[in-house]
Every structure is written in structure tokens, then in C-alpha cells.
Amino acid sequence: MARRSAEKYPGQRNKEKRDLFSHFRLRVIEDLYRRRFFESFGNRCFKCGMPEKLAQEIGAPPHLCIDHHIPMALGGHLVPGNLVSLCRACNGLKLDRDPTEFYTAEELERLQPLLASQQELFRFSLDWDKWSKDRERYLLDLGVDQHTVHLALHDEYYAGYVGAGTEQCGVTITLDERILRELAGKE
């Protein structure tokens, strides 16, 4: 039987995963910042160095995951400053081990600036004014690539679809002519 990481409260892990990215509001922006997180680790596992690209080349599913630096079982939470890019294999080896038991002293030293930079990386607040004025320009200015912006705004089958925001919304009221005549006669 495979070992699993301890969870103090049932559902806590999933709640923390949702909370970590919920302030990005839109899937297309969440995906952008998730990519930026992995880019900060060079798109590779921090422990073994296996690049994500290699997994893609051999046809494997994405192998990188966001791990708790200090495990939940030891009081850690899935929050900026406690996030590490690990491959699934290394994540399975680490589980609930204290970072000092899993990483070398040199690895821990290299990891500190990456952990410290996460507060800035995850500092984001959707600018509703810019979003309302020009969705395409706003997404491009954030750094979403043109192709993904097009999908997000125009392809309703795209997972991050939000629409172009140009859809008309209105109400049609149909009145019975008899009622209109009665109202006109009462004036």
C-alpha cells in the first residue's frame, strides 16, 4: 500500500489548492501564474532537476506539482513562501518529511530566495476597470500569449473561456395591444 501524506483536517489539502489560486478569478490568469511559478524553478523539479519538457517529449503527463515545503503534517500550508516545484516521484519520496531531512544544506540554501520571491509572484488583484474596458488588452498586458487570449475570448470549448464581453444583454417586453389601448384611454 502506498504511503500518503497526513492531513490534519479532511479536505484541507483540496481547500488550500483552491484558495492558492482563487484570487486570480479567471482560469486563463490562474494558468499564467501557475506557469510563472514553475518558470521560477526553471520548469524542473527542484530536487532531482528533471525538466518538465522531458516528460512532455516522452509523452508522459505533466510531472511537476506544487509541493508544501513544510508539510501539512508539520503545520505547513499551501501558501506563497512554502511552495516548491517537485516532480511526482520526488514529491512521493518527501511526503511528510521535514525539509532538513529531505534536502541537503546546499539545496535548502538555494531554495530560500525562491521561497522569498513567492509573495511578489502571487501578489495579484484583478483590475476590474481595465478588464471591463478591454479584456484582450488586459490579458495581453498581463503576459498571456496572443493565441491563448484568442481562445479565452472566442472559443467557448476552451477550458479558460471567458468570452469577449461584447455580448449584448437586455430584456424584451411584449405588451398586449389591448392593454396599451386601455392605458392610452385612461390618460
C-alpha positions as CSV (number, residue, x, y, z in Angstrom):
1,M,0.0,0.0,0.0
2,A,1.4,3.4,-1.0
3,R,2.1,5.9,1.8
4,R,0.1,9.1,1.8
5,S,0.8,12.4,3.3
6,A,-1.1,13.1,6.6
7,E,-3.9,15.6,6.5
8,K,-5.0,17.1,9.8
9,Y,-8.4,18.0,8.6
10,P,-10.2,16.1,5.8
11,G,-10.4,18.2,2.7
12,Q,-7.8,20.7,3.9
13,R,-5.4,19.9,1.0
14,N,-8.0,20.5,-1.7
15,K,-9.3,23.6,0.0
16,E,-5.8,25.1,0.1
17,K,-5.2,24.2,-3.5
18,R,-8.4,26.1,-4.4
19,D,-7.5,29.1,-2.2
20,L,-4.0,29.4,-3.6
21,F,-5.2,30.4,-7.0
22,S,-8.8,31.7,-6.3
23,H,-7.8,35.4,-6.2
24,F,-6.7,35.2,-9.8
25,R,-10.5,34.9,-10.6
26,L,-10.1,33.6,-14.2
27,R,-8.7,30.3,-15.3
28,V,-6.6,32.0,-18.0
29,I,-4.9,34.2,-15.5
30,E,-4.6,31.4,-13.0
31,D,-2.8,29.3,-15.7
32,L,-0.5,32.2,-16.4
33,Y,0.6,32.5,-12.8
34,R,0.9,28.7,-12.4
35,R,3.3,28.7,-15.4
36,R,5.2,31.6,-13.8
37,F,5.6,29.6,-10.6
38,F,7.1,26.7,-12.4
39,E,9.3,29.0,-14.5
40,S,10.7,30.4,-11.3
41,F,12.0,26.9,-10.7
42,G,13.3,26.6,-14.3
43,N,10.3,24.3,-15.3
44,R,12.0,21.5,-13.5
45,C,11.9,19.5,-10.2
46,F,13.9,21.4,-7.6
47,K,15.2,18.1,-6.0
48,C,16.2,15.9,-9.0
49,G,16.3,18.5,-11.7
50,M,14.1,16.6,-14.2
51,P,12.7,19.2,-16.7
52,E,9.0,19.3,-17.5
53,K,9.9,19.3,-21.2
54,L,11.5,15.9,-20.9
55,A,8.3,14.4,-19.6
56,Q,6.3,16.0,-22.5
57,E,8.8,14.6,-25.0
58,I,8.3,11.1,-23.8
59,G,4.6,11.5,-23.8
60,A,4.1,11.4,-20.0
61,P,1.5,13.6,-18.3
62,P,2.8,16.7,-16.6
63,H,5.0,15.5,-13.8
64,L,5.6,18.7,-11.9
65,C,3.5,19.6,-8.9
66,I,3.4,22.3,-6.3
67,D,4.6,20.8,-3.0
68,H,4.4,22.1,0.6
69,H,8.0,22.9,1.6
70,I,7.0,22.4,5.2
71,P,4.4,19.6,5.0
72,M,0.9,19.9,6.3
73,A,1.5,17.3,8.9
74,L,4.2,19.6,10.4
75,G,1.9,22.7,10.2
76,G,2.8,23.9,6.7
77,H,0.2,25.4,4.4
78,L,-0.1,25.7,0.6
79,V,0.7,29.4,0.7
80,P,3.3,31.6,-1.0
81,G,6.6,31.2,0.7
82,N,6.0,27.5,1.3
83,L,5.8,26.2,-2.3
84,V,8.3,24.0,-4.1
85,S,8.2,22.6,-7.6
86,L,8.8,18.9,-7.3
87,C,8.2,16.0,-9.7
88,R,5.7,13.4,-8.7
89,A,8.5,10.9,-7.8
90,C,10.3,13.3,-5.5
91,N,7.1,14.5,-4.0
92,G,6.2,10.9,-3.2
93,L,9.6,10.4,-1.5
94,K,9.3,13.6,0.5
95,L,5.7,13.2,1.8
96,D,5.7,14.5,5.4
97,R,9.4,14.6,6.0
98,D,10.9,17.8,7.4
99,P,12.8,19.8,4.7
100,T,16.0,19.3,6.6
101,E,15.6,15.5,6.3
102,F,14.8,15.6,2.6
103,Y,17.1,18.4,1.2
104,T,20.8,18.9,1.5
105,A,22.1,22.0,3.3
106,E,23.1,23.4,-0.2
107,E,19.6,22.7,-1.6
108,L,18.0,24.5,1.3
109,E,20.3,27.4,0.8
110,R,19.4,27.6,-3.0
111,L,15.7,27.2,-2.1
112,Q,15.5,30.2,0.3
113,P,15.5,33.0,-2.4
114,L,12.9,31.1,-4.4
115,L,10.6,30.8,-1.4
116,A,11.1,34.5,-0.6
117,S,10.2,35.6,-4.1
118,Q,6.8,33.9,-4.0
119,Q,5.0,36.7,-2.1
120,E,5.6,39.0,-5.0
121,L,4.8,36.4,-7.6
122,F,1.4,35.7,-6.1
123,R,0.5,39.3,-5.4
124,F,-2.2,39.9,-7.8
125,S,-5.5,41.7,-7.9
126,L,-7.8,41.7,-10.9
127,D,-8.2,45.3,-12.2
128,W,-11.9,45.2,-13.0
129,D,-11.8,48.6,-14.7
130,K,-9.1,47.5,-17.2
131,W,-10.9,44.2,-17.6
132,S,-14.2,45.9,-18.3
133,K,-12.7,48.4,-20.8
134,D,-10.7,45.9,-22.9
135,R,-10.4,42.3,-22.0
136,E,-8.0,41.4,-24.8
137,R,-5.6,44.3,-24.0
138,Y,-5.7,43.5,-20.3
139,L,-4.8,39.8,-20.8
140,L,-2.0,40.7,-23.2
141,D,-0.6,43.3,-20.8
142,L,-0.6,40.6,-18.0
143,G,1.6,38.4,-20.3
144,V,-1.0,35.9,-21.6
145,D,0.1,35.0,-25.2
146,Q,-2.0,36.1,-28.1
147,H,-3.2,32.6,-29.0
148,T,-4.4,31.8,-25.5
149,V,-6.1,35.3,-25.3
150,H,-7.9,34.4,-28.6
151,L,-9.0,31.1,-27.2
152,A,-10.1,32.6,-23.8
153,L,-12.2,35.3,-25.5
154,H,-13.6,33.4,-28.6
155,D,-13.6,29.6,-28.1
156,E,-16.4,28.5,-25.9
157,Y,-14.9,25.0,-25.8
158,Y,-11.6,26.3,-24.3
159,A,-11.3,25.4,-20.6
160,G,-10.4,29.0,-19.7
161,Y,-13.1,30.6,-21.9
162,V,-14.4,33.9,-20.5
163,G,-16.0,35.5,-23.6
164,A,-15.1,38.7,-25.3
165,G,-17.5,40.7,-23.2
166,T,-19.2,42.2,-26.2
167,E,-22.4,40.2,-25.8
168,Q,-25.5,42.3,-25.6
169,C,-27.6,41.7,-22.6
170,G,-31.1,43.0,-22.5
171,V,-34.8,42.4,-21.8
172,T,-37.6,42.3,-24.3
173,I,-41.0,43.3,-23.1
174,T,-44.1,42.5,-25.2
175,L,-47.3,44.2,-24.3
176,D,-50.7,43.3,-25.4
177,E,-52.2,45.9,-27.7
178,R,-55.5,45.8,-25.9
179,I,-53.7,46.8,-22.6
180,L,-51.9,49.6,-24.4
181,R,-55.2,51.0,-25.8
182,E,-56.8,50.8,-22.3
183,L,-53.8,52.6,-20.8
184,A,-53.9,55.2,-23.6
185,G,-57.7,55.8,-23.0
186,K,-57.3,56.3,-19.2
187,E,-54.9,59.3,-19.7
